[in-house]
Amino acid sequence: TMLSGKQPYVYGRRGTPTVDALASLLAELDGAAGVMLAPSGLSAVSTALLSVLGAGDHLLVTDSVYQPTRHLCQTVLSRLGIETTYYDPLIGAGIETLIRPNTKAIMMESPGSQTFEVQDVPAIVDVARRRGVRTVVDNTWATPLFFRPLDLGVDIALMAGTKYVGGHSDVMLGTIAANAEAFPALKQVHGSLGLCVGPDDINLSLRGLRTMKVRLDRHRSSAIEVAAWLGGRPEVARVLHPGLPGDPGHALWSRDFTGSSGLFSFVTTPCSFEAVRAMLDGLELFGLGYSWGGFESLAIVADPRKSRSATRWGDPGHLIRLHIGLEDPADLIADLTAGLDRLRAVG
């Protein structure tokens, strides 16, 4: 009975059979001691960081991190007395020079948001373990199907399940997978914050897991095809996709990852913003939107200079991020061809 304390489910916020079904599947995919679910990817980030940090602590965060994570550090964590230092995503083992006596965690995102730098996760983890520092990785881009950070010694791997777990742009979900050392504190913070996910989102996520591998394979192959094609266009200065052999992060990606997703960026040759606007506004298959991971292709224009503090973004062109959906890649290339023609015409 409930009074005996032996009843497994006593309060919806503390867990249900449906929640446990999804969490156990994700724990298996991640190779985790346990998984906690959150109502969004950003809430997964905040929960993970609060489980390893306290007042007076120091946090290291990659300079290529997801912008809302940076905002969290600069506002909420700062008010709690937690200081954040941003580091060059290519720092590797050199991160040891930034560790202080009160450094308690390193927040990685590999590849980086918008600019797709691949971090040397094993080198950073080796330093962190020697110095007693927890490591957290945002693994939304690859998912545990293509990258398993916990296998490399990372303490916590999180992702926005809103993207590829759901897969249909109709779910809000965050997932936080932890090893045996980090999971007890994670579970305690998660419960104390009162985080929970609605049953409909859990059910849709269970559905999404059944097709995630098939969808990701299509996202991967189509994105590689589109990215390689973009690399040959005169309006494109460079393509930022670690799955391409010529990308600076390709060697690390080949070593640590088993696949790539549908998200990447490219930088235009120098042109006016009006030219970029003409390109994007006329796209027929690509929607304009910040989220990604669903069946539809999306595009946004971004300016990494606005969210960098440790490294300099010096490309003179405009950065455009694409998510390649499940449409026929030939149709997407035709849409982008017309768009780049408009960009060149406006100049």
Secondary structure, 3 states (H helix, E strand, C coil): CCCCCCCCCCCHHHCCHHHHHHHHHHHHHHCCCEEEEECCHHHHHHHHHHHHCCCCCEEEEECCCCHHHHHHHHHHHHHCCCEEEEECCCCHHHHHHHCCCCEEEEEEECCCCCCCCCCCHHHHHHHHHHCCCEEEEECCCCHHHHCCHHHHCCCEEEEECCCCCCCCCCCCCEEEEECCCCHHHHHHHHHHCCCCCCHHHHHHHHHHHHHHHHHHHHHHHHHHHHHHHHCCCCCEEEEECCCCCCCCCHHHHHHHCCCCCCEEEEEECCCCHHHHHHHHHCCCCCEECCCCCCCCCEEEEECHHHHCCCCCCCCCCCEEEEECCCCCHHHHHHHHHHHHHHHHHHC
